[in-house]
Amino acid sequence: MSIYIKKGDTVLVICGKDKGKTAKVKIVLPKKNKVVLERINIAKRHTKPSQKNAQGGVIELEKPLNCSNVMVYCPKCAKGVKVGVKILTDKTKSRFCKKCGEIIGRA
């Protein structure tokens, strides 16, 4: 299964505790079919003091989210949309919004 979401895309979360929020993609994990988003799906981790973290305490981490729970956000439609791939006149592949035809980014 190929992932149609790329690093740097703006996406809309469509289910879970952060449903309805938009965020930027930080990391794509294609083998696990997951993405890590900025300030979405935050979990708290309690750590002991160590050489790296002398203080210890509670750290907030961004956990991976399944790709099926996010949609690419179209700024023109102002909502999550399905994405298609189009070959432009200069023979480059580009992704587009299937709703309005707006070009979203390179494929």
C-alpha positions as CSV (number, residue, x, y, z in Angstrom):
1,M,0.0,0.0,0.0
2,S,1.5,3.3,-1.0
3,I,1.1,6.4,1.1
4,Y,-0.2,9.5,-0.6
5,I,0.8,11.8,2.3
6,K,4.3,13.5,2.1
7,K,6.4,15.2,4.7
8,G,5.4,18.9,5.0
9,D,1.8,18.4,3.9
10,T,-1.0,20.0,5.8
11,V,-3.5,17.3,6.8
12,L,-6.9,17.1,8.5
13,V,-7.4,14.5,11.3
14,I,-10.7,12.7,10.6
15,C,-11.0,10.5,13.7
16,G,-9.7,10.1,17.2
17,K,-9.3,12.5,20.1
18,D,-7.9,15.3,17.8
19,K,-10.7,15.0,15.2
20,G,-11.2,18.2,13.1
21,K,-7.7,19.6,13.8
22,T,-5.3,20.4,11.0
23,A,-1.5,19.9,11.3
24,K,1.7,19.6,9.4
25,V,3.3,16.2,8.7
26,K,6.7,15.9,10.5
27,I,7.6,12.2,9.7
28,V,6.1,9.6,7.4
29,L,6.6,5.9,8.3
30,P,5.6,4.0,5.1
31,K,6.4,0.5,6.4
32,K,4.1,1.0,9.4
33,N,1.5,3.0,7.4
34,K,1.7,5.9,9.9
35,V,2.5,9.6,10.1
36,V,3.7,11.9,12.9
37,L,2.0,15.3,13.1
38,E,3.0,18.5,14.8
39,R,1.2,18.9,18.2
40,I,-1.3,16.1,17.5
41,N,-1.7,12.7,19.3
42,I,0.3,13.9,22.3
43,A,1.2,11.3,25.0
44,K,3.0,11.9,28.3
45,R,6.0,9.7,29.2
46,H,7.4,9.6,32.7
47,T,11.2,9.4,32.7
48,K,13.8,8.7,35.3
49,P,16.8,11.0,35.6
50,S,19.6,9.9,33.3
51,Q,22.8,11.4,31.8
52,K,20.8,12.7,28.8
53,N,17.9,14.1,31.0
54,A,19.3,14.9,34.4
55,Q,16.1,16.3,35.7
56,G,13.7,13.5,34.7
57,G,10.0,14.1,34.9
58,V,7.1,14.1,32.4
59,I,7.9,14.5,28.7
60,E,5.2,15.1,26.1
61,L,5.7,13.1,22.9
62,E,4.0,13.1,19.5
63,K,2.9,9.6,18.8
64,P,2.4,8.1,15.2
65,L,-1.1,8.2,13.8
66,N,-2.5,5.7,11.2
67,C,-2.6,7.2,7.6
68,S,-6.3,6.2,7.3
69,N,-7.1,8.7,10.1
70,V,-5.9,11.7,8.2
71,M,-6.8,13.4,4.8
72,V,-4.8,15.9,2.8
73,Y,-6.1,19.4,3.5
74,C,-7.1,21.6,0.4
75,P,-6.7,25.3,1.2
76,K,-9.2,26.2,-1.6
77,C,-11.9,23.8,-0.5
78,A,-11.0,24.4,3.2
79,K,-11.5,20.7,4.1
80,G,-9.9,17.3,3.8
81,V,-10.0,15.9,0.3
82,K,-9.1,12.9,-1.8
83,V,-5.9,13.3,-3.9
84,G,-5.2,12.3,-7.5
85,V,-2.0,12.4,-9.6
86,K,-1.8,14.4,-12.8
87,I,1.0,14.6,-15.4
88,L,1.5,18.2,-16.3
89,T,2.6,19.6,-19.7
90,D,6.2,19.8,-18.6
91,K,6.0,16.0,-17.9
92,T,6.2,16.3,-14.1
93,K,3.8,14.5,-11.8
94,S,1.7,16.6,-9.5
95,R,-1.0,15.9,-6.9
96,F,-4.4,17.6,-7.1
97,C,-7.6,17.9,-5.2
98,K,-10.3,15.7,-6.7
99,K,-13.0,18.1,-5.6
100,C,-11.9,21.4,-7.1
101,G,-8.8,20.5,-9.3
102,E,-6.4,22.7,-7.3
103,I,-2.8,21.5,-7.5
104,I,-1.6,20.6,-4.0
105,G,2.1,19.6,-4.5
106,R,4.5,17.4,-6.4
107,A,3.9,13.7,-6.4
